[in-house]
């Protein structure tokens, strides 16, 4: 499992999940912040 975080605050983000089981967090300030969560 890989978990990579590049954000400062989850509380200011919208969680979107894609069909590849990855999580992308969108900052409300229109800055794209990504969180990749994969399972092998």
PyMOL Python script that loads the backbone (N, CA, C, O; Angstrom):
from pymol import cmd

cmd.read_pdbstr("""\
ATOM      1  N   UNK A   1       0.837  -1.187   0.000  1.00  0.00           N
ATOM      2  CA  UNK A   1       0.000   0.000   0.000  1.00  0.00           C
ATOM      3  C   UNK A   1       0.879   1.246   0.000  1.00  0.00           C
ATOM      4  O   UNK A   1       1.832   1.354   0.771  1.00  0.00           O
ATOM      5  N   UNK A   2       0.545   2.164  -0.863  1.00  0.00           N
ATOM      6  CA  UNK A   2       1.274   3.428  -0.947  1.00  0.00           C
ATOM      7  C   UNK A   2       0.345   4.562  -0.545  1.00  0.00           C
ATOM      8  O   UNK A   2      -0.771   4.674  -1.051  1.00  0.00           O
ATOM      9  N   UNK A   3       0.808   5.386   0.356  1.00  0.00           N
ATOM     10  CA  UNK A   3      -0.009   6.535   0.751  1.00  0.00           C
ATOM     11  C   UNK A   3       0.856   7.776   0.719  1.00  0.00           C
ATOM     12  O   UNK A   3       1.774   7.934   1.523  1.00  0.00           O
ATOM     13  N   UNK A   4       0.550   8.655  -0.219  1.00  0.00           N
ATOM     14  CA  UNK A   4       1.353   9.854  -0.399  1.00  0.00           C
ATOM     15  C   UNK A   4       0.490  11.086  -0.151  1.00  0.00           C
ATOM     16  O   UNK A   4      -0.545  11.259  -0.795  1.00  0.00           O
ATOM     17  N   UNK A   5       0.907  11.937   0.771  1.00  0.00           N
ATOM     18  CA  UNK A   5       0.103  13.103   1.085  1.00  0.00           C
ATOM     19  C   UNK A   5       0.828  14.379   0.694  1.00  0.00           C
ATOM     20  O   UNK A   5       2.000  14.568   1.019  1.00  0.00           O
ATOM     21  N   UNK A   6       0.124  15.241   0.001  1.00  0.00           N
ATOM     22  CA  UNK A   6       0.680  16.539  -0.365  1.00  0.00           C
ATOM     23  C   UNK A   6      -0.361  17.618  -0.107  1.00  0.00           C
ATOM     24  O   UNK A   6      -0.700  18.402  -0.994  1.00  0.00           O
ATOM     25  N   UNK A   7      -0.857  17.643   1.113  1.00  0.00           N
ATOM     26  CA  UNK A   7      -1.824  18.672   1.455  1.00  0.00           C
ATOM     27  C   UNK A   7      -1.590  19.127   2.883  1.00  0.00           C
ATOM     28  O   UNK A   7      -0.933  18.435   3.660  1.00  0.00           O
ATOM     29  N   UNK A   8      -2.119  20.276   3.227  1.00  0.00           N
ATOM     30  CA  UNK A   8      -1.929  20.822   4.558  1.00  0.00           C
ATOM     31  C   UNK A   8      -3.147  20.577   5.438  1.00  0.00           C
ATOM     32  O   UNK A   8      -3.016  20.351   6.641  1.00  0.00           O
ATOM     33  N   UNK A   9      -4.323  20.621   4.840  1.00  0.00           N
ATOM     34  CA  UNK A   9      -5.527  20.481   5.646  1.00  0.00           C
ATOM     35  C   UNK A   9      -6.630  19.772   4.884  1.00  0.00           C
ATOM     36  O   UNK A   9      -7.097  20.261   3.856  1.00  0.00           O
ATOM     37  N   UNK A  10      -7.045  18.627   5.386  1.00  0.00           N
ATOM     38  CA  UNK A  10      -8.119  17.869   4.751  1.00  0.00           C
ATOM     39  C   UNK A  10      -9.444  18.618   4.866  1.00  0.00           C
ATOM     40  O   UNK A  10     -10.312  18.496   4.002  1.00  0.00           O
ATOM     41  N   UNK A  11      -9.591  19.385   5.927  1.00  0.00           N
ATOM     42  CA  UNK A  11     -10.862  20.046   6.202  1.00  0.00           C
ATOM     43  C   UNK A  11     -11.230  21.072   5.135  1.00  0.00           C
ATOM     44  O   UNK A  11     -12.390  21.475   5.043  1.00  0.00           O
ATOM     45  N   UNK A  12     -10.262  21.500   4.331  1.00  0.00           N
ATOM     46  CA  UNK A  12     -10.522  22.477   3.281  1.00  0.00           C
ATOM     47  C   UNK A  12     -10.575  21.827   1.912  1.00  0.00           C
ATOM     48  O   UNK A  12     -10.445  22.508   0.895  1.00  0.00           O
ATOM     49  N   UNK A  13     -10.765  20.512   1.876  1.00  0.00           N
ATOM     50  CA  UNK A  13     -10.711  19.804   0.609  1.00  0.00           C
ATOM     51  C   UNK A  13     -11.978  19.002   0.353  1.00  0.00           C
ATOM     52  O   UNK A  13     -12.716  18.651   1.274  1.00  0.00           O
ATOM     53  N   UNK A  14     -12.204  18.727  -0.913  1.00  0.00           N
ATOM     54  CA  UNK A  14     -13.308  17.880  -1.325  1.00  0.00           C
ATOM     55  C   UNK A  14     -12.712  16.554  -1.783  1.00  0.00           C
ATOM     56  O   UNK A  14     -11.800  16.533  -2.610  1.00  0.00           O
ATOM     57  N   UNK A  15     -13.217  15.469  -1.256  1.00  0.00           N
ATOM     58  CA  UNK A  15     -12.663  14.161  -1.598  1.00  0.00           C
ATOM     59  C   UNK A  15     -13.383  13.581  -2.809  1.00  0.00           C
ATOM     60  O   UNK A  15     -14.606  13.444  -2.815  1.00  0.00           O
ATOM     61  N   UNK A  16     -12.610  13.246  -3.828  1.00  0.00           N
ATOM     62  CA  UNK A  16     -13.158  12.631  -5.028  1.00  0.00           C
ATOM     63  C   UNK A  16     -12.440  11.307  -5.247  1.00  0.00           C
ATOM     64  O   UNK A  16     -11.211  11.253  -5.235  1.00  0.00           O
ATOM     65  N   UNK A  17     -13.201  10.248  -5.444  1.00  0.00           N
ATOM     66  CA  UNK A  17     -12.571   8.955  -5.687  1.00  0.00           C
ATOM     67  C   UNK A  17     -12.770   8.554  -7.140  1.00  0.00           C
ATOM     68  O   UNK A  17     -13.842   8.768  -7.705  1.00  0.00           O
ATOM     69  N   UNK A  18     -11.749   7.978  -7.741  1.00  0.00           N
ATOM     70  CA  UNK A  18     -11.861   7.528  -9.124  1.00  0.00           C
ATOM     71  C   UNK A  18     -11.929   6.007  -9.184  1.00  0.00           C
ATOM     72  O   UNK A  18     -11.790   5.330  -8.165  1.00  0.00           O
ATOM     73  N   UNK A  19     -12.144   5.477 -10.382  1.00  0.00           N
ATOM     74  CA  UNK A  19     -12.337   4.040 -10.532  1.00  0.00           C
ATOM     75  C   UNK A  19     -11.060   3.231 -10.382  1.00  0.00           C
ATOM     76  O   UNK A  19     -11.092   2.001 -10.425  1.00  0.00           O
ATOM     77  N   UNK A  20      -9.932   3.917 -10.207  1.00  0.00           N
ATOM     78  CA  UNK A  20      -8.668   3.223  -9.981  1.00  0.00           C
ATOM     79  C   UNK A  20      -8.320   3.171  -8.498  1.00  0.00           C
ATOM     80  O   UNK A  20      -7.182   2.886  -8.123  1.00  0.00           O
ATOM     81  N   UNK A  21      -9.310   3.447  -7.667  1.00  0.00           N
ATOM     82  CA  UNK A  21      -9.142   3.411  -6.214  1.00  0.00           C
ATOM     83  C   UNK A  21      -8.104   4.413  -5.731  1.00  0.00           C
ATOM     84  O   UNK A  21      -7.389   4.160  -4.762  1.00  0.00           O
ATOM     85  N   UNK A  22      -8.027   5.537  -6.404  1.00  0.00           N
ATOM     86  CA  UNK A  22      -7.145   6.609  -5.973  1.00  0.00           C
ATOM     87  C   UNK A  22      -8.006   7.739  -5.426  1.00  0.00           C
ATOM     88  O   UNK A  22      -9.147   7.927  -5.846  1.00  0.00           O
ATOM     89  N   UNK A  23      -7.455   8.468  -4.507  1.00  0.00           N
ATOM     90  CA  UNK A  23      -8.188   9.569  -3.900  1.00  0.00           C
ATOM     91  C   UNK A  23      -7.533  10.883  -4.316  1.00  0.00           C
ATOM     92  O   UNK A  23      -6.320  11.050  -4.192  1.00  0.00           O
ATOM     93  N   UNK A  24      -8.336  11.798  -4.804  1.00  0.00           N
ATOM     94  CA  UNK A  24      -7.823  13.114  -5.174  1.00  0.00           C
ATOM     95  C   UNK A  24      -8.525  14.158  -4.319  1.00  0.00           C
ATOM     96  O   UNK A  24      -9.754  14.211  -4.264  1.00  0.00           O
ATOM     97  N   UNK A  25      -7.740  14.975  -3.661  1.00  0.00           N
ATOM     98  CA  UNK A  25      -8.309  16.033  -2.846  1.00  0.00           C
ATOM     99  C   UNK A  25      -8.180  17.361  -3.588  1.00  0.00           C
ATOM    100  O   UNK A  25      -7.095  17.749  -4.021  1.00  0.00           O
ATOM    101  N   UNK A  26      -9.304  18.042  -3.721  1.00  0.00           N
ATOM    102  CA  UNK A  26      -9.307  19.338  -4.384  1.00  0.00           C
ATOM    103  C   UNK A  26      -9.429  20.426  -3.335  1.00  0.00           C
ATOM    104  O   UNK A  26     -10.391  20.460  -2.568  1.00  0.00           O
ATOM    105  N   UNK A  27      -8.457  21.304  -3.306  1.00  0.00           N
ATOM    106  CA  UNK A  27      -8.487  22.437  -2.395  1.00  0.00           C
ATOM    107  C   UNK A  27      -9.571  23.406  -2.861  1.00  0.00           C
ATOM    108  O   UNK A  27      -9.765  23.585  -4.063  1.00  0.00           O
ATOM    109  N   UNK A  28     -10.271  24.027  -1.927  1.00  0.00           N
ATOM    110  CA  UNK A  28     -11.341  24.958  -2.262  1.00  0.00           C
ATOM    111  C   UNK A  28     -10.807  26.226  -2.911  1.00  0.00           C
ATOM    112  O   UNK A  28     -11.577  27.020  -3.451  1.00  0.00           O
ATOM    113  N   UNK A  29      -9.492  26.421  -2.862  1.00  0.00           N
ATOM    114  CA  UNK A  29      -8.874  27.582  -3.484  1.00  0.00           C
ATOM    115  C   UNK A  29      -8.453  27.306  -4.914  1.00  0.00           C
ATOM    116  O   UNK A  29      -7.642  28.041  -5.478  1.00  0.00           O
ATOM    117  N   UNK A  30      -8.998  26.252  -5.504  1.00  0.00           N
ATOM    118  CA  UNK A  30      -8.758  25.864  -6.895  1.00  0.00           C
ATOM    119  C   UNK A  30      -7.340  25.348  -7.138  1.00  0.00           C
ATOM    120  O   UNK A  30      -6.887  25.285  -8.280  1.00  0.00           O
ATOM    121  N   UNK A  31      -6.654  24.987  -6.082  1.00  0.00           N
ATOM    122  CA  UNK A  31      -5.334  24.378  -6.219  1.00  0.00           C
ATOM    123  C   UNK A  31      -5.496  22.876  -6.103  1.00  0.00           C
ATOM    124  O   UNK A  31      -6.106  22.387  -5.152  1.00  0.00           O
ATOM    125  N   UNK A  32      -4.963  22.148  -7.051  1.00  0.00           N
ATOM    126  CA  UNK A  32      -5.117  20.697  -7.008  1.00  0.00           C
ATOM    127  C   UNK A  32      -4.090  20.072  -6.077  1.00  0.00           C
ATOM    128  O   UNK A  32      -2.881  20.212  -6.265  1.00  0.00           O
ATOM    129  N   UNK A  33      -4.598  19.390  -5.083  1.00  0.00           N
ATOM    130  CA  UNK A  33      -3.746  18.673  -4.147  1.00  0.00           C
ATOM    131  C   UNK A  33      -4.093  17.203  -4.278  1.00  0.00           C
ATOM    132  O   UNK A  33      -5.270  16.841  -4.302  1.00  0.00           O
ATOM    133  N   UNK A  34      -3.099  16.370  -4.360  1.00  0.00           N
ATOM    134  CA  UNK A  34      -3.403  14.969  -4.639  1.00  0.00           C
ATOM    135  C   UNK A  34      -2.988  14.032  -3.516  1.00  0.00           C
ATOM    136  O   UNK A  34      -1.958  14.214  -2.867  1.00  0.00           O
ATOM    137  N   UNK A  35      -3.814  13.039  -3.315  1.00  0.00           N
ATOM    138  CA  UNK A  35      -3.491  11.969  -2.381  1.00  0.00           C
ATOM    139  C   UNK A  35      -3.667  10.665  -3.129  1.00  0.00           C
ATOM    140  O   UNK A  35      -4.757  10.351  -3.606  1.00  0.00           O
ATOM    141  N   UNK A  36      -2.602   9.919  -3.227  1.00  0.00           N
ATOM    142  CA  UNK A  36      -2.682   8.646  -3.929  1.00  0.00           C
ATOM    143  C   UNK A  36      -2.694   7.520  -2.909  1.00  0.00           C
ATOM    144  O   UNK A  36      -1.825   7.443  -2.040  1.00  0.00           O
ATOM    145  N   UNK A  37      -3.680   6.656  -3.023  1.00  0.00           N
ATOM    146  CA  UNK A  37      -3.799   5.555  -2.083  1.00  0.00           C
ATOM    147  C   UNK A  37      -4.058   4.292  -2.882  1.00  0.00           C
ATOM    148  O   UNK A  37      -5.157   4.084  -3.396  1.00  0.00           O
ATOM    149  N   UNK A  38      -3.029   3.443  -2.983  1.00  0.00           N
ATOM    150  CA  UNK A  38      -3.156   2.246  -3.803  1.00  0.00           C
ATOM    151  C   UNK A  38      -2.982   0.995  -2.961  1.00  0.00           C
ATOM    152  O   UNK A  38      -2.240   0.984  -1.978  1.00  0.00           O
ATOM    153  N   UNK A  39      -3.670  -0.043  -3.359  1.00  0.00           N
ATOM    154  CA  UNK A  39      -3.452  -1.336  -2.716  1.00  0.00           C
ATOM    155  C   UNK A  39      -2.948  -2.319  -3.756  1.00  0.00           C
ATOM    156  O   UNK A  39      -3.434  -2.341  -4.887  1.00  0.00           O
ATOM    157  N   UNK A  40      -1.978  -3.125  -3.375  1.00  0.00           N
ATOM    158  CA  UNK A  40      -1.399  -4.061  -4.348  1.00  0.00           C
ATOM    159  C   UNK A  40      -2.199  -5.351  -4.377  1.00  0.00           C
ATOM    160  O   UNK A  40      -1.869  -6.265  -5.133  1.00  0.00           O
TER     161      UNK A  40
END
""", "prot")
cmd.dss("prot")
cmd.show_as("cartoon", "prot")
cmd.util.cbc("prot")
cmd.orient("prot")
